[in-house]
Amino acid sequence: MADKIILQIKGQIAKIKLNNAQKLNCMGFEMLEALDEAVVQVAANPAVRVLLFTGAGERAFSTGADLKEFKSLNAERAGRWIELGNLVFNKIETLPKPTVALVHGYVMGGGMELALACDFRLAKVNAILSAPELQHGWLPGWGGMTRLRRLIGEARAKEVVMLNERITAKEALRLGLLTRILHDGTEEKQLTQILTHLASLKPSVYRLAKAAIMDAGRTTAGPDIEFDILAMQEARQSDDAAKE
């Protein structure tokens, strides 16, 4: 795996670090391909119950796409760039395990889109979020517009994407972009508590709950009730198996 991505697994928790601090963890083809490889490894490892994303260095989680590389691409390669980013971020979003982005500093463009693909977004107080793509003449192309609309609604998604403002952690929490802010001095303790809790959940039950919540057409009748019954049966079967 390329050194642009560092994968560490300790017990039930996997950590993927974006490791391009000199360029504020911006993402080009090499990093996206390495990120894809790391996510596939985590998905295939039954011992891993939680996946945490972080960024190297003090200044940024990620400033998104490597603009220099992107601007040098011809139309065919630019299309592949968009396809690859969506492929990787869709794998993250649908991973049947808890996914957490711990963001700090600049969380911009594709960096924010990566965080949006996770189940939970935890931020240090210095986090600054932004979707600057329109200023550069293109769109948030790695799923960010759809995920923003689902997460915070159409009106607020337009505000984030079209005004291109830099959003503080406090404002991002108010908008619903963040799950919570980790306060200075107790960040590690808070993070450990959250990861430990997520790791303690039954993987099969978490997978079913995540699938149900992400089902935009879900109702409270018919097949959805049948799904809940099957989910309960699966949970009870896993309990019985654990007792044997």
Backbone torsions as a table, in degrees:
resi	resn	phi	psi	omega
1	MET	NA	136.4	-178.6
2	ALA	-60.1	150.4	-178.1
3	ASP	-74.9	-1.2	174.3
4	LYS	-69.7	-17.6	177.0
5	ILE	-129.1	132.5	176.3
6	ILE	-116.1	122.1	177.3
7	LEU	-107.5	123.6	176.6
8	GLN	-125.9	136.2	177.5
9	ILE	-124.7	120.8	177.0
10	LYS	-126.8	108.2	-178.2
11	GLY	63.2	-121.8	-176.2
12	GLN	-93.9	1.5	-174.2
13	ILE	-116.4	126.3	174.4
14	ALA	-104.0	142.6	179.4
15	LYS	-126.9	122.9	174.7
16	ILE	-108.3	119.8	-179.7
17	LYS	-108.6	127.6	170.4
18	LEU	-73.7	119.9	-167.0
19	ASN	-120.7	64.9	178.1
20	ASN	-139.9	53.9	-170.4
21	ALA	-59.2	-34.6	-179.1
22	GLN	-61.2	-29.0	178.6
23	LYS	-111.4	26.6	176.6
24	LEU	56.9	36.0	175.9
25	ASN	56.7	32.8	175.6
26	CYS	-69.6	154.1	-169.8
27	MET	-113.4	124.4	171.3
28	GLY	-115.4	-170.1	-178.7
29	PHE	-55.8	-43.6	-176.3
30	GLU	-60.8	-45.0	-179.2
31	MET	-69.5	-40.8	179.0
32	LEU	-61.0	-42.8	179.5
33	GLU	-66.2	-38.7	177.3
34	ALA	-69.0	-36.9	177.1
35	LEU	-63.7	-42.1	177.9
36	ASP	-60.4	-45.2	179.8
37	GLU	-60.1	-42.9	-178.7
38	ALA	-66.2	-42.3	-179.7
39	VAL	-64.3	-39.7	178.1
40	VAL	-62.7	-41.0	178.2
41	GLN	-62.3	-43.2	179.6
42	VAL	-64.4	-43.7	-179.2
43	ALA	-60.2	-34.6	-176.0
44	ALA	-85.7	-6.3	-176.6
45	ASN	-97.6	105.6	-177.1
46	PRO	-67.3	-17.3	179.8
47	ALA	-75.4	-22.8	-178.3
48	VAL	-82.9	126.3	179.6
49	ARG	-111.6	-16.8	-179.2
50	VAL	-142.1	141.1	176.8
51	LEU	-119.2	124.8	-179.5
52	LEU	-113.0	132.2	174.8
53	PHE	-107.2	134.4	176.1
54	THR	-137.3	170.9	176.6
55	GLY	-123.4	141.1	-179.8
56	ALA	-74.0	153.9	177.0
57	GLY	85.0	173.8	-175.7
58	GLU	-96.2	-16.4	-167.7
59	ARG	-92.7	-25.7	-172.7
60	ALA	-157.5	144.0	164.1
61	PHE	-70.9	-54.2	171.6
62	SER	-171.8	138.3	175.3
63	THR	-93.5	11.6	173.5
64	GLY	91.6	-143.5	-174.7
65	ALA	-65.6	146.7	172.9
66	ASP	-74.4	100.8	-172.4
67	LEU	-62.5	-38.8	-179.6
68	LYS	-61.4	-44.3	179.6
69	GLU	-67.9	-44.1	-177.1
70	PHE	-60.9	-43.4	-178.0
71	LYS	-67.3	-19.9	-179.2
72	SER	-86.2	-6.3	-174.1
73	LEU	-81.9	144.8	170.3
74	ASN	-79.1	176.0	-173.8
75	ALA	-60.2	-40.2	-178.8
76	GLU	-65.2	-46.1	-179.8
77	ARG	-68.4	-34.7	177.3
78	ALA	-64.0	-38.8	176.3
79	GLY	-64.1	-40.6	177.7
80	ARG	-63.9	-36.7	177.6
81	TRP	-58.0	-48.3	-179.8
82	ILE	-64.1	-43.0	-179.3
83	GLU	-62.9	-43.1	-178.4
84	LEU	-65.7	-44.6	178.3
85	GLY	-59.2	-42.0	178.2
86	ASN	-67.3	-39.6	178.1
87	LEU	-58.0	-48.5	-177.1
88	VAL	-67.8	-47.0	-176.1
89	PHE	-69.4	-31.1	174.4
90	ASN	-66.4	-36.9	176.7
91	LYS	-63.3	-40.1	178.8
92	ILE	-65.2	-46.5	-176.9
93	GLU	-62.0	-37.8	-175.6
94	THR	-96.6	3.7	177.6
95	LEU	-57.6	126.6	-176.1
96	PRO	-79.7	36.6	177.9
97	LYS	-137.1	155.4	177.1
98	PRO	-61.7	133.5	177.3
99	THR	-121.7	133.9	-175.7
100	VAL	-131.4	130.4	172.1
101	ALA	-105.0	122.4	174.1
102	LEU	-101.5	105.8	-171.8
103	VAL	-107.3	151.7	178.4
104	HIS	-152.6	160.7	177.3
105	GLY	56.7	-139.6	-178.6
106	TYR	-76.1	128.1	177.2
107	VAL	-127.5	85.8	-165.8
108	MET	-125.0	148.1	174.2
109	GLY	53.6	-123.0	179.5
110	GLY	-62.0	-24.3	175.0
111	GLY	-65.3	-41.9	176.4
112	MET	-69.4	-36.4	178.5
113	GLU	-63.5	-36.8	175.3
114	LEU	-62.4	-46.6	179.1
115	ALA	-61.5	-38.3	-179.6
116	LEU	-65.5	-25.9	179.2
117	ALA	-75.6	-12.0	-179.3
118	CYS	-87.2	158.8	177.6
119	ASP	-67.6	-37.3	-174.9
120	PHE	-134.4	141.9	178.1
121	ARG	-123.1	108.1	177.7
122	LEU	-103.1	138.3	-174.5
123	ALA	-129.2	142.8	166.3
124	LYS	-77.5	159.9	-172.0
125	VAL	-64.1	-20.2	-177.4
126	ASN	-89.4	6.6	-176.7
127	ALA	-66.9	137.7	175.5
128	ILE	-128.1	118.7	-177.3
129	LEU	-104.5	147.1	-179.9
130	SER	-164.6	148.4	172.4
131	ALA	-117.8	87.4	-173.0
132	PRO	-88.7	6.0	-169.4
133	GLU	-57.2	-42.1	-176.2
134	LEU	-61.1	-30.9	177.9
135	GLN	-65.2	-25.8	-179.6
136	HIS	-92.7	-3.9	176.4
137	GLY	94.9	14.4	174.7
138	TRP	-139.0	-171.0	-174.3
139	LEU	-113.4	160.0	168.8
140	PRO	-64.4	100.6	-167.4
141	GLY	-98.5	3.3	-178.9
142	TRP	-107.5	34.6	174.8
143	GLY	93.9	0.5	-173.8
144	GLY	-63.0	-39.2	-176.9
145	MET	-65.8	-43.7	179.0
146	THR	-65.5	-44.2	-178.0
147	ARG	-68.6	-36.3	175.8
148	LEU	-62.3	-46.2	-178.7
149	ARG	-61.4	-42.2	179.4
150	ARG	-66.3	-36.6	-173.5
151	LEU	-79.1	-45.2	-171.9
152	ILE	-123.0	2.3	177.7
153	GLY	92.4	161.7	-173.9
154	GLU	-63.6	-46.2	-175.3
155	ALA	-61.8	-45.9	-178.6
156	ARG	-72.4	-33.0	176.0
157	ALA	-62.1	-41.3	176.5
158	LYS	-61.5	-40.0	179.5
159	GLU	-60.6	-45.6	-177.7
160	VAL	-68.2	-46.4	-173.4
161	VAL	-76.7	-38.4	-169.8
162	MET	-95.5	-25.6	177.8
163	LEU	-86.6	-21.7	174.8
164	ASN	59.1	28.9	-178.5
165	GLU	-81.8	154.4	173.3
166	ARG	-85.3	127.5	-171.0
167	ILE	-110.8	123.2	178.7
168	THR	-68.9	163.5	178.3
169	ALA	-58.9	-41.4	-179.3
170	LYS	-62.2	-44.6	179.4
171	GLU	-69.2	-37.6	178.5
172	ALA	-63.3	-37.0	176.4
173	LEU	-64.8	-42.4	179.3
174	ARG	-63.0	-39.8	-179.6
175	LEU	-71.1	-20.8	-176.5
176	GLY	97.5	9.1	178.2
177	LEU	-73.3	-29.7	-178.0
178	LEU	-110.6	150.8	173.9
179	THR	-78.1	-46.1	175.2
180	ARG	-167.5	163.3	176.8
181	ILE	-103.0	132.4	176.1
182	LEU	-89.9	124.8	-173.0
183	HIS	-82.4	146.6	-179.5
184	ASP	-53.9	139.6	176.3
185	GLY	93.9	-26.6	-178.9
186	THR	-127.5	18.8	-176.1
187	GLU	-58.1	-49.4	-176.8
188	GLU	-62.8	-40.5	179.7
189	LYS	-63.7	-45.5	180.0
190	GLN	-63.7	-44.0	179.8
191	LEU	-62.5	-45.0	-180.0
192	THR	-60.9	-41.3	179.0
193	GLN	-60.9	-44.2	-178.4
194	ILE	-67.5	-46.4	-179.4
195	LEU	-64.6	-39.4	179.1
196	THR	-63.9	-42.0	177.6
197	HIS	-61.7	-47.7	-178.5
198	LEU	-63.0	-37.7	179.3
199	ALA	-68.1	-23.4	-178.3
200	SER	-79.3	-15.2	-178.3
201	LEU	-75.4	146.9	178.1
202	LYS	-65.5	126.1	-178.3
203	PRO	-55.8	-41.9	-178.3
204	SER	-65.6	-38.5	-179.4
205	VAL	-70.8	-41.2	177.6
206	TYR	-61.6	-44.2	-179.6
207	ARG	-57.8	-44.1	-178.7
208	LEU	-69.0	-40.9	179.1
209	ALA	-64.2	-41.4	-180.0
210	LYS	-64.1	-43.6	179.4
211	ALA	-61.8	-40.6	-179.1
212	ALA	-67.2	-44.5	-178.5
213	ILE	-65.9	-35.7	-177.8
214	MET	-79.8	-8.1	179.0
215	ASP	-77.8	100.6	-175.0
216	ALA	-64.1	-23.7	-179.1
217	GLY	-96.2	9.6	-175.8
218	ARG	-64.3	141.2	178.5
219	THR	-124.5	-167.1	177.1
220	THR	-115.1	30.2	-177.3
221	ALA	-147.0	168.5	171.7
222	GLY	56.0	-127.7	-175.4
223	PRO	-58.3	-28.3	-179.3
224	ASP	-70.6	-33.8	173.6
225	ILE	-67.4	-40.8	177.7
226	GLU	-60.4	-39.0	176.7
227	PHE	-59.9	-44.8	-179.1
228	ASP	-63.4	-37.5	178.5
229	ILE	-65.5	-45.8	178.8
230	LEU	-63.0	-37.7	178.5
231	ALA	-63.9	-42.4	178.4
232	MET	-64.3	-40.9	179.0
233	GLN	-63.2	-41.5	178.7
234	GLU	-64.2	-40.1	179.2
235	ALA	-63.9	-41.6	-179.6
236	ARG	-68.9	-36.7	178.1
237	GLN	-64.1	-38.9	179.1
238	SER	-67.3	-34.0	175.7
239	ASP	-63.6	-46.2	-178.8
240	ASP	-63.8	-39.6	179.2
241	ALA	-64.3	-36.4	-179.7
242	ALA	-68.5	-28.3	-178.7
243	LYS	-79.3	-21.6	-176.6
244	GLU	-75.0	NA	NA
